Amino acid sequence: MNVLMKLCSVSLLTLMTVLAQAQSSAEVIRHKIPNSDFPIAAAIEIPPGKTLVLLSGAVPPVADDKAEKGSLAAYGDTRTQTVGTLKAIERSLKGLGLTMGDVVKMQVFLVGDPGKAGKMDFDGFMAGYREFFGTAAQPKLPTRSVMQVAGLVAPGWLVEIEVMAIR
């Protein structure tokens, strides 16, 4: 009887180990938007055993250090700011051992562009975004929300982006 109990406990432990490994190796599932090639995921499923990594909002670096400090000219247009912000996010992720392909959720805050009658430059944002997501080199798409806000901390900022990634 004692031998049988030991054999059962070893078998149970082996089964639990195999199940735990299967859960941790399960892939994130990204659901496409039906009948669309728009570069975001409609939904994402995160399997058990993954770690959620939340990055604080990232803002654009100075693009022209000769321009007036804090001005729109110092940071550039929406596309320039988007690329700079996404490069900053990419560096932060790399420092954590992650990549842009690990991003599962993105929230984008765009300020209205004075050159576009105060409306956000969604096309400029998308031009920068498409350099990082939905490419042959990085095809994994996050879920995403984009909203126009009244302003950000620095008067010249048009873009702030927060991301969530999965390890």
C-alpha positions as a printed Julia matrix, in Angstrom:
167×3 Matrix{Float64}:
   0.0    0.0     0.0
   2.8    2.4     0.9
   4.53   1.78   -2.45
   1.27   2.4    -4.3
   0.76   5.74   -2.5
   4.33   6.82   -3.35
   3.82   5.86   -7.0
   0.54   7.8    -7.15
   2.08  10.89   -5.54
   5.04  10.8    -7.98
   2.62  10.41  -10.91
   0.47  13.29   -9.63
   3.54  15.51   -9.19
   4.72  14.68  -12.72
   1.28  15.47  -14.15
   1.15  18.8   -12.28
   4.62  19.74  -13.57
   3.66  18.93  -17.16
   0.43  20.96  -16.87
   2.28  23.93  -15.36
   4.84  23.86  -18.18
   2.07  23.62  -20.79
   0.3   26.64  -19.28
   3.44  28.76  -19.13
   4.35  27.93  -22.71
   0.86  28.71  -24.03
   0.9   31.51  -26.58
  -0.89  34.82  -26.42
  -3.82  34.69  -28.88
  -4.37  37.81  -31.0
  -7.75  38.04  -32.74
  -7.82  40.03  -35.96
 -10.57  42.46  -36.83
 -12.81  40.51  -39.23
 -12.57  41.6   -42.88
 -10.04  44.32  -42.06
  -6.34  44.97  -42.51
  -6.32  47.81  -39.94
  -3.18  47.23  -37.84
  -4.64  46.55  -34.4
  -5.98  43.43  -32.74
  -9.71  43.21  -32.04
  -8.99  41.23  -28.88
  -6.14  39.44  -27.15
  -6.27  36.4   -24.88
  -3.53  36.03  -22.28
  -3.03  32.48  -21.0
  -2.34  31.65  -17.35
   1.28  31.83  -16.29
   2.13  35.03  -18.16
   3.23  38.23  -16.42
   1.62  41.56  -17.25
   4.16  44.4   -17.53
   2.74  47.95  -17.41
   4.83  50.83  -18.75
   4.15  54.39  -17.68
   3.25  56.91  -20.35
   6.13  57.74  -22.68
   6.5   61.12  -24.34
   8.56  62.36  -27.28
  12.21  63.36  -27.03
  13.41  66.72  -28.28
  13.76  66.49  -32.06
  15.32  69.94  -32.61
  17.48  71.21  -29.76
  17.9   74.56  -31.53
  14.16  75.29  -31.33
  12.6   77.15  -28.4
  12.54  74.89  -25.33
   9.14  73.22  -24.81
   7.78  74.41  -28.17
   6.07  72.34  -30.83
   9.06  73.01  -33.1
  11.34  71.41  -30.47
   9.41  68.12  -30.55
   8.2   67.99  -34.17
   4.92  67.05  -35.75
   2.71  64.13  -34.67
   4.53  61.58  -36.85
   7.95  62.65  -35.55
   6.7   62.58  -31.96
   5.06  59.18  -32.44
   8.27  57.64  -33.79
  10.35  59.18  -30.99
   7.89  58.0   -28.35
   7.71  54.46  -29.75
  11.52  54.3   -29.91
  11.6   55.27  -26.22
   9.07  52.52  -25.45
  11.12  50.05  -27.48
  14.24  50.91  -25.4
  12.29  50.55  -22.14
  10.95  47.17  -23.2
  14.42  46.01  -24.27
  15.74  46.95  -20.82
  13.1   44.64  -19.37
  13.96  41.8   -21.75
  10.87  42.42  -23.92
  10.16  43.61  -27.47
   7.44  45.52  -29.27
   6.02  42.11  -30.2
   5.23  41.58  -26.52
   2.95  44.65  -26.4
  -0.7   43.62  -26.02
  -2.43  46.93  -25.15
  -1.71  50.52  -26.11
  -3.39  53.76  -25.08
  -2.51  56.81  -27.15
  -3.17  60.39  -26.13
  -2.97  62.94  -28.96
  -3.23  66.7   -28.56
  -4.91  68.65  -31.33
  -2.36  69.96  -33.8
  -2.52  73.76  -34.17
  -1.65  73.29  -37.87
  -4.73  71.09  -38.33
  -7.3   73.44  -36.83
  -6.83  71.89  -33.38
  -7.74  68.36  -34.5
  -5.51  65.42  -33.71
  -3.31  64.25  -36.58
  -4.42  60.61  -36.69
  -2.79  60.06  -40.1
   0.53  61.34  -38.74
   0.2   59.04  -35.74
  -0.61  56.05  -37.97
   2.4   56.76  -40.23
   4.69  56.51  -37.19
   2.81  53.57  -35.64
   3.05  51.5   -38.84
   6.85  51.62  -38.59
   6.64  49.48  -35.42
   3.48  47.35  -35.71
   2.1   45.21  -38.51
   5.41  45.03  -40.36
   7.07  41.94  -41.8
   9.71  42.22  -39.06
   7.14  42.77  -36.27
   3.66  41.53  -37.27
   2.18  41.19  -33.76
  -0.59  43.74  -33.19
  -1.78  45.14  -29.86
  -5.26  46.2   -28.93
  -5.3   49.98  -28.97
  -7.26  53.1   -28.1
  -6.48  56.56  -29.48
  -8.04  59.65  -27.99
  -7.67  63.39  -28.37
  -6.88  65.19  -25.13
  -6.86  68.9   -24.29
  -3.17  68.93  -23.46
  -0.14  67.19  -22.01
   2.45  68.4   -19.49
   4.78  70.15  -21.98
   3.11  72.61  -24.35
   4.95  71.14  -27.36
   3.96  67.54  -26.77
   1.34  66.18  -29.12
   1.8   62.49  -28.18
   1.87  60.33  -25.06
   1.65  56.54  -25.22
   1.15  53.91  -22.51
   1.64  50.21  -23.19
   1.04  46.89  -21.5
   3.25  43.96  -22.45
   3.27  40.26  -21.6
   6.26  38.25  -20.43
